[in-house]
Amino acid sequence: MFRTASSLLTQAPLFFVTVVMAAGYAGATAPSEVLPFADASRYDTCIELIDKNPEEAFEQALIWRDQGGGAAAEHCAALALVDLGAFGEAAVKFDRLARDPSVGGDGERAALLGQAGNSWLLGGQPENARDSFTAALALAPGDADLLIDRSRADLWVSLVDVKTLDFGTPMDQRNRYRIEAVPGV
């Protein structure tokens, strides 16, 4: 099956928005269980507000940050920015948070870099996404979700300036073996 690369690129943002939003940033568990911040109650309240009023959630997160809310407030603000469609700004916040030692260990930092990568994809910046996913994989090398996310970014980057795409073309075998070696993939 042949498709023009330009038609894929124009459809790609909608596809990536659907995939990222379907996966959800918070998931079925409470957000404070995914990234355990000190003020879990206020954090969960801020996250809940995003669904109802993302502008208000963003403003409240900034007020909370100014009152010493730290990484939890910044993370809520970044998630609100995603909901508001300010993907690049959100990605920068996620990347900055991943470098903050108060957010936790390698697992939490990798999760934040994964959120940065997905935000970059939503904003149509796959090169930046690939960088974030690569940094996340340095912290969590066996994470299947991150491997898949980086593969999505790699695919999007590789489509730039391609006139046609043959879906029958095999992927690089090294990448295939690395992905297949991860349990659950």
C-alpha positions as CSV (number, residue, x, y, z in Angstrom):
1,M,0.0,0.0,0.0
2,F,1.5,3.3,-1.1
3,R,0.5,6.7,0.4
4,T,2.0,10.0,0.0
5,A,4.2,11.1,2.9
6,S,2.5,14.5,2.9
7,S,-0.9,13.0,3.5
8,L,0.5,11.0,6.4
9,L,2.2,14.0,7.9
10,T,-1.0,16.0,7.7
11,Q,-2.9,13.2,9.4
12,A,-0.1,12.4,11.8
13,P,-0.9,15.1,14.4
14,L,-4.5,13.9,14.7
15,F,-3.3,10.3,15.0
16,F,-0.7,11.2,17.7
17,V,-3.2,13.3,19.6
18,T,-5.6,10.3,19.6
19,V,-2.9,7.8,20.7
20,V,-1.5,10.0,23.5
21,M,-4.9,11.1,24.8
22,A,-6.2,7.5,24.7
23,A,-3.2,6.4,26.7
24,G,-3.9,9.3,29.1
25,Y,-1.3,11.1,31.2
26,A,-3.0,10.2,34.5
27,G,-4.4,6.7,33.7
28,A,-6.8,4.8,35.9
29,T,-4.8,5.3,39.1
30,A,-4.6,8.6,41.0
31,P,-2.0,10.9,39.4
32,S,-0.2,11.2,42.8
33,E,0.4,7.4,42.7
34,V,2.1,7.7,39.3
35,L,4.4,10.6,40.3
36,P,4.3,10.7,44.1
37,F,4.5,14.3,45.1
38,A,4.6,15.6,48.7
39,D,1.2,17.3,48.6
40,A,-0.8,14.5,46.9
41,S,-4.2,15.9,47.9
42,R,-3.7,19.3,46.4
43,Y,-2.0,17.7,43.3
44,D,-5.0,15.4,42.7
45,T,-7.4,18.3,43.1
46,C,-5.4,20.3,40.5
47,I,-5.4,17.4,38.1
48,E,-9.2,16.9,38.5
49,L,-9.7,20.6,37.7
50,I,-7.9,20.1,34.3
51,D,-10.9,18.0,33.1
52,K,-13.4,20.7,34.2
53,N,-11.5,23.9,33.4
54,P,-8.0,23.7,32.1
55,E,-7.4,27.4,32.1
56,E,-8.4,27.6,35.8
57,A,-6.3,24.6,36.6
58,F,-3.3,26.3,34.9
59,E,-3.8,29.5,36.8
60,Q,-4.3,27.6,40.1
61,A,-1.1,25.6,39.4
62,L,0.9,28.8,38.9
63,I,-0.5,30.3,42.1
64,W,0.4,27.1,43.9
65,R,3.9,27.1,42.4
66,D,4.4,30.7,43.6
67,Q,3.3,29.5,47.1
68,G,6.0,26.8,47.1
69,G,4.1,24.0,45.3
70,G,7.3,22.9,43.6
71,A,7.4,20.1,41.2
72,A,3.8,19.0,41.8
73,A,2.5,22.4,40.9
74,E,4.7,22.6,37.8
75,H,3.6,19.1,36.7
76,C,-0.1,20.1,37.0
77,A,0.6,23.3,35.0
78,A,2.3,21.2,32.3
79,L,-0.6,18.8,32.1
80,A,-3.0,21.8,31.9
81,L,-1.0,23.2,29.0
82,V,-1.4,19.9,27.2
83,D,-5.1,20.2,27.6
84,L,-5.0,23.8,26.3
85,G,-3.0,22.7,23.2
86,A,0.2,24.5,24.2
87,F,2.2,21.4,23.5
88,G,5.7,22.9,23.1
89,E,5.4,24.9,26.3
90,A,4.2,21.8,28.2
91,A,7.1,19.7,26.7
92,V,9.6,22.3,28.0
93,K,8.1,22.1,31.5
94,F,8.1,18.3,31.5
95,D,11.8,18.3,30.3
96,R,12.7,20.8,33.0
97,L,10.9,18.8,35.7
98,A,12.8,15.6,34.6
99,R,16.0,17.4,35.6
100,D,14.6,18.4,39.0
101,P,16.0,15.9,41.7
102,S,12.9,16.5,43.9
103,V,10.6,14.6,41.4
104,G,12.1,11.2,42.4
105,G,14.3,8.6,40.9
106,D,15.0,7.4,37.4
107,G,11.5,5.9,36.9
108,E,9.8,9.2,37.7
109,R,12.3,11.2,35.6
110,A,11.8,8.7,32.7
111,A,8.0,9.1,32.9
112,L,8.4,12.9,32.8
113,L,10.6,12.7,29.7
114,G,8.1,10.4,28.1
115,Q,5.4,13.0,28.7
116,A,7.7,15.6,27.2
117,G,8.2,13.4,24.2
118,N,4.5,12.9,23.7
119,S,3.9,16.6,24.1
120,W,6.6,17.3,21.4
121,L,4.8,14.8,19.1
122,L,1.4,16.5,19.7
123,G,3.1,19.8,18.9
124,G,4.5,18.4,15.6
125,Q,8.1,18.4,16.7
126,P,9.2,14.8,16.3
127,E,13.0,15.6,16.5
128,N,12.5,17.0,19.9
129,A,10.3,14.1,20.8
130,R,13.0,11.6,19.8
131,D,15.5,13.5,22.0
132,S,13.2,13.3,25.0
133,F,12.4,9.6,24.4
134,T,16.1,8.8,24.0
135,A,16.9,10.6,27.3
136,A,14.0,8.6,29.0
137,L,15.4,5.3,27.6
138,A,18.8,6.1,29.1
139,L,17.0,6.1,32.5
140,A,14.7,3.2,31.8
141,P,16.3,1.2,29.0
142,G,13.9,-1.7,29.1
143,D,10.6,0.3,29.1
144,A,8.5,-1.0,26.2
145,D,6.3,2.0,26.1
146,L,9.3,4.3,25.7
147,L,10.7,2.1,23.0
148,I,7.4,2.2,21.1
149,D,7.1,6.0,21.6
150,R,10.6,6.6,20.3
151,S,9.8,4.4,17.3
152,R,6.8,6.6,16.6
153,A,9.0,9.7,16.7
154,D,11.6,8.0,14.5
155,L,9.0,7.1,12.0
156,W,7.7,10.6,11.9
157,V,11.2,12.0,11.5
158,S,11.9,9.6,8.7
159,L,8.8,10.7,6.8
160,V,10.1,14.2,6.3
161,D,10.8,14.9,2.6
162,V,9.6,11.4,1.6
163,K,7.4,11.5,-1.5
164,T,5.9,8.0,-1.0
165,L,5.8,5.4,1.7
166,D,5.6,1.7,1.2
167,F,4.2,0.0,4.3
168,G,5.6,-3.2,3.0
169,T,9.2,-2.0,3.6
170,P,10.7,-3.8,6.6
171,M,11.9,-1.8,9.5
172,D,15.6,-1.8,10.6
173,Q,16.2,-5.3,12.0
174,R,18.3,-4.0,14.9
175,N,15.3,-1.9,16.2
176,R,13.0,-4.8,15.6
177,Y,15.1,-7.2,17.7
178,R,15.5,-4.6,20.5
179,I,11.8,-4.1,20.6
180,E,11.0,-7.9,20.5
181,A,13.4,-8.5,23.3
182,V,11.3,-6.5,25.7
183,P,8.8,-8.7,27.6
184,G,5.2,-7.8,26.7
185,V,5.9,-6.4,23.3
